Amino acid sequence: MLSRVLEVFFLPAADPVAAKLPFLDSAWPTTILLFSYLAFVLKWGKIFMEDRRPFNLTKILIWYNIFQVIYNFLMFSAGVYVFLIKPIYDLRCMPTIALDHPNKNTERVLGYIYFINKIIDLLDTIFFVLRKSYKQITVLHVFHHVLMVFVIYWVVRFYGVGGQFMVMGLLNTFVHTVMYFYYMVSAKYSGLKGSIWWKKYITLIQIIQFIIVLSQSVYIYFFNSQCKFPTSLQFLISSCASLFIVMFTSFYIKTYTTSRPQKQH
């Protein structure tokens, strides 16, 4: 029991190679980026747009969303490959693989490009500001974007890439492939936005992904005590998944059962 408690406060050494990659080699770039993002979307951007008309970003949005669909689909496909076709993990216990493992570079690459994609996702909110679509800048939207970048950075710095977080990445890239496809259709055919019947199901699959992530974390903690995945990170995964289940469920109820539909996050 004592060892499980102590493990909450101590993590193994992080991957020295991953920690040297751009945006991961120092806390400053990520910290400055997130503070600048928050300052722009919550204050500076609105000041900048105060006396300006909303920008017409239709073409930019179409190409941005096409890029995101392709990016996320390729990541999802790679995830399917390492999980199902040529497995490098045991789903019953998924610590980050050893530094000398032949598939370590695969884990590093997948983890890093996923992290970079979370940074690219911040553009969503920037576009909202430039279009004066302020109602889309909700607490859920901003919190979700910031937390994903913030948590992934510190996990990589203190623990390394991959491991159990790959489950979240696999599910999330599938969700984002569907979500950005919806955004692309909405941008290209704006008249169809209100008639796309499957829009609300994007939120449902987001909720389902967090339930799966939480379930796996709880299973490993309570039913596989021999697993070497750090208890502190199990707590982090469980806490984030639980929080997002509550927030996305609340969003779904307010948006699709008690109020007028809003744009998906």
C-alpha positions as CSV (number, residue, x, y, z in Angstrom):
1,M,0.0,0.0,0.0
2,L,2.8,2.4,0.9
3,S,4.5,1.8,-2.4
4,R,1.3,2.7,-4.2
5,V,1.1,5.9,-2.2
6,L,4.7,6.8,-2.8
7,E,4.3,6.2,-6.5
8,V,1.8,9.1,-6.7
9,F,4.7,11.5,-6.1
10,F,7.5,9.9,-8.1
11,L,7.7,9.2,-11.8
12,P,10.3,7.4,-13.8
13,A,12.8,9.4,-15.9
14,A,11.3,10.9,-19.1
15,D,12.3,9.9,-22.6
16,P,15.5,12.0,-23.2
17,V,15.0,11.9,-27.0
18,A,11.3,13.1,-26.9
19,A,12.2,15.8,-24.4
20,K,14.6,17.4,-26.9
21,L,12.0,17.8,-29.7
22,P,10.7,21.3,-30.6
23,F,8.1,22.6,-28.2
24,L,9.1,19.8,-25.7
25,D,12.7,20.9,-25.0
26,S,11.6,23.7,-22.7
27,A,8.5,24.8,-20.9
28,W,8.7,28.3,-22.2
29,P,7.4,27.9,-25.8
30,T,4.3,26.0,-24.6
31,T,3.7,28.3,-21.7
32,I,4.0,31.4,-23.8
33,L,1.9,29.9,-26.5
34,L,-1.0,29.0,-24.1
35,F,-0.9,32.4,-22.3
36,S,-0.9,34.2,-25.7
37,Y,-3.8,32.0,-26.9
38,L,-5.8,32.8,-23.8
39,A,-5.1,36.5,-23.9
40,F,-6.1,36.7,-27.6
41,V,-9.3,34.6,-27.4
42,L,-10.5,36.1,-24.1
43,K,-9.5,39.8,-24.5
44,W,-7.0,41.0,-27.2
45,G,-8.9,39.4,-30.1
46,K,-12.2,41.0,-29.1
47,I,-10.5,44.4,-28.8
48,F,-8.9,43.9,-32.2
49,M,-12.2,43.0,-33.8
50,E,-14.3,45.6,-32.0
51,D,-14.5,48.1,-34.9
52,R,-14.0,45.5,-37.6
53,R,-16.4,43.4,-39.7
54,P,-16.1,39.6,-39.2
55,F,-13.5,38.2,-41.6
56,N,-14.7,35.9,-44.4
57,L,-12.7,32.8,-43.7
58,T,-14.7,30.3,-45.7
59,K,-11.9,29.2,-48.0
60,I,-9.4,29.1,-45.2
61,L,-11.8,27.0,-43.0
62,I,-12.5,24.6,-45.8
63,W,-8.8,23.9,-46.4
64,Y,-8.0,23.9,-42.7
65,N,-10.7,21.3,-42.0
66,I,-9.6,19.2,-44.9
67,F,-6.1,19.3,-43.5
68,Q,-7.3,18.3,-40.1
69,V,-9.4,15.4,-41.5
70,I,-6.4,14.0,-43.3
71,Y,-4.0,14.6,-40.4
72,N,-6.3,12.9,-37.8
73,F,-7.3,10.1,-40.1
74,L,-3.6,9.2,-40.8
75,M,-2.9,9.3,-37.0
76,F,-6.0,7.1,-36.4
77,S,-4.8,4.6,-39.1
78,A,-1.4,4.5,-37.5
79,G,-2.9,3.9,-34.2
80,V,-5.0,1.0,-35.5
81,Y,-1.8,-0.5,-37.0
82,V,0.1,-0.4,-33.7
83,F,-2.9,-1.6,-31.6
84,L,-4.5,-4.2,-33.9
85,I,-2.4,-5.1,-36.9
86,K,1.1,-5.2,-35.4
87,P,0.5,-4.7,-31.7
88,I,3.2,-3.1,-29.6
89,Y,1.1,-2.8,-26.5
90,D,-0.8,-5.1,-24.1
91,L,-4.1,-3.4,-23.4
92,R,-4.1,-4.9,-19.9
93,C,-1.1,-2.8,-19.0
94,M,0.4,-0.1,-21.1
95,P,3.5,1.7,-19.7
96,T,5.6,3.6,-22.2
97,I,7.8,1.1,-23.9
98,A,11.5,0.8,-23.1
99,L,14.0,3.1,-24.6
100,D,15.8,0.3,-26.4
101,H,12.6,-1.3,-27.7
102,P,12.6,-1.6,-31.6
103,N,9.3,0.2,-31.8
104,K,10.3,3.1,-29.5
105,N,10.7,5.5,-32.4
106,T,7.3,4.7,-33.6
107,E,5.9,5.5,-30.2
108,R,7.9,8.8,-30.2
109,V,6.7,9.9,-33.6
110,L,3.0,9.1,-32.9
111,G,3.1,10.8,-29.6
112,Y,4.9,13.9,-30.9
113,I,2.6,14.4,-34.0
114,Y,-0.4,14.0,-31.7
115,F,1.0,16.8,-29.4
116,I,1.6,19.1,-32.4
117,N,-1.9,18.5,-33.6
118,K,-3.3,19.6,-30.2
119,I,-1.4,22.9,-30.8
120,I,-2.8,23.2,-34.3
121,D,-6.3,22.7,-32.8
122,L,-5.9,26.1,-31.0
123,L,-6.6,27.7,-34.4
124,D,-10.2,26.7,-34.0
125,T,-10.7,29.4,-31.4
126,I,-8.7,32.0,-33.3
127,F,-11.0,31.6,-36.3
128,F,-14.0,32.0,-34.0
129,V,-12.6,35.4,-32.8
130,L,-11.8,36.6,-36.3
131,R,-15.4,35.7,-37.4
132,K,-16.8,37.3,-34.3
133,S,-18.5,34.0,-33.4
134,Y,-18.0,34.6,-29.7
135,K,-20.8,32.3,-28.6
136,Q,-18.6,29.4,-29.7
137,I,-15.9,30.4,-27.3
138,T,-17.3,28.5,-24.3
139,V,-15.6,27.4,-21.1
140,L,-15.7,23.9,-22.4
141,H,-14.1,24.7,-25.7
142,V,-11.2,26.8,-24.3
143,F,-10.6,24.6,-21.3
144,H,-10.5,21.5,-23.4
145,H,-8.0,22.9,-25.9
146,V,-5.7,24.4,-23.2
147,L,-5.7,21.3,-21.0
148,M,-4.8,18.9,-23.8
149,V,-1.7,20.9,-24.8
150,F,-0.7,21.6,-21.1
151,V,-1.1,18.0,-19.9
152,I,0.5,16.3,-22.8
153,Y,3.6,18.6,-22.5
154,W,4.2,17.8,-18.9
155,V,3.5,14.1,-19.2
156,V,6.1,13.9,-21.9
157,R,8.6,15.9,-20.0
158,F,8.2,13.9,-16.7
159,Y,7.2,10.5,-18.0
160,G,7.7,10.1,-21.7
161,V,5.5,9.5,-24.8
162,G,3.0,6.8,-25.4
163,G,1.9,4.2,-23.0
164,Q,-1.7,4.3,-21.8
165,F,-2.1,7.7,-23.3
166,M,-2.1,6.1,-26.7
167,V,-5.6,4.8,-26.1
168,M,-6.8,8.4,-25.7
169,G,-4.9,9.3,-28.8
170,L,-6.5,6.5,-30.9
171,L,-10.0,7.4,-29.8
172,N,-9.5,11.1,-30.0
173,T,-8.1,11.1,-33.6
174,F,-11.2,9.1,-34.7
175,V,-13.5,11.6,-33.1
176,H,-11.6,14.5,-34.6
177,T,-11.7,12.9,-38.1
178,V,-15.5,12.9,-37.9
179,M,-15.7,16.3,-36.2
180,Y,-13.5,18.1,-38.7
181,F,-15.3,16.4,-41.6
182,Y,-18.5,18.0,-40.2
183,Y,-16.8,21.4,-39.9
184,M,-15.6,21.0,-43.5
185,V,-19.1,20.2,-44.8
186,S,-20.5,23.1,-42.8
187,A,-18.0,25.6,-44.1
188,K,-18.4,24.5,-47.7
189,Y,-22.2,24.1,-47.7
190,S,-23.2,26.7,-45.1
191,G,-26.9,26.2,-46.0
192,L,-26.8,22.6,-44.8
193,K,-25.4,23.4,-41.3
194,G,-28.8,23.2,-39.6
195,S,-29.9,20.1,-41.4
196,I,-26.9,17.8,-40.8
197,W,-28.8,15.3,-38.6
198,W,-25.7,13.5,-37.2
199,K,-24.1,16.6,-35.7
200,K,-25.2,15.8,-32.2
201,Y,-23.7,12.3,-32.4
202,I,-20.2,13.9,-32.5
203,T,-20.7,14.9,-28.9
204,L,-22.0,11.5,-28.0
205,I,-18.9,9.7,-29.4
206,Q,-16.8,12.3,-27.6
207,I,-18.5,11.2,-24.3
208,I,-18.1,7.6,-25.2
209,Q,-14.3,8.0,-25.8
210,F,-13.9,9.4,-22.3
211,I,-15.9,6.6,-20.8
212,I,-13.7,4.1,-22.5
213,V,-10.5,5.9,-21.3
214,L,-11.9,6.1,-17.8
215,S,-12.9,2.4,-17.8
216,Q,-9.5,1.2,-18.9
217,S,-7.8,3.3,-16.3
218,V,-10.0,2.1,-13.5
219,Y,-9.7,-1.5,-14.6
220,I,-5.9,-1.4,-14.7
221,Y,-5.7,0.3,-11.2
222,F,-8.1,-2.0,-9.4
223,F,-7.7,-5.3,-11.3
224,N,-4.1,-5.3,-12.5
225,S,-2.1,-4.0,-9.6
226,Q,1.1,-5.5,-11.1
227,C,1.0,-3.0,-13.9
228,K,3.9,-0.5,-13.8
229,F,2.0,2.4,-15.2
230,P,2.4,5.2,-12.6
231,T,-0.5,5.6,-10.1
232,S,-0.2,9.4,-10.4
233,L,-0.8,9.2,-14.2
234,Q,-3.7,6.8,-13.6
235,F,-5.2,9.4,-11.4
236,L,-4.5,12.1,-14.0
237,I,-6.2,10.1,-16.8
238,S,-9.2,9.2,-14.6
239,S,-9.6,12.8,-13.4
240,C,-9.5,14.3,-16.8
241,A,-11.8,11.7,-18.3
242,S,-14.3,12.1,-15.5
243,L,-14.3,15.9,-15.8
244,F,-14.8,15.8,-19.6
245,I,-17.6,13.3,-19.2
246,V,-19.4,15.7,-16.9
247,M,-18.7,18.8,-19.1
248,F,-19.5,17.2,-22.5
249,T,-22.7,15.6,-21.1
250,S,-23.8,18.9,-19.7
251,F,-23.0,20.5,-23.1
252,Y,-25.0,17.8,-24.8
253,I,-28.0,18.2,-22.5
254,K,-28.0,22.0,-22.8
255,T,-27.5,22.1,-26.6
256,Y,-29.6,19.2,-27.9
257,T,-32.3,18.7,-25.3
258,T,-33.0,22.0,-23.6
259,S,-31.8,24.8,-26.0
260,R,-31.0,25.7,-29.5
261,P,-28.1,23.7,-31.2
262,Q,-24.8,25.3,-31.2
263,K,-21.6,24.5,-33.0
264,Q,-19.7,21.4,-31.8
265,H,-16.5,21.7,-29.9
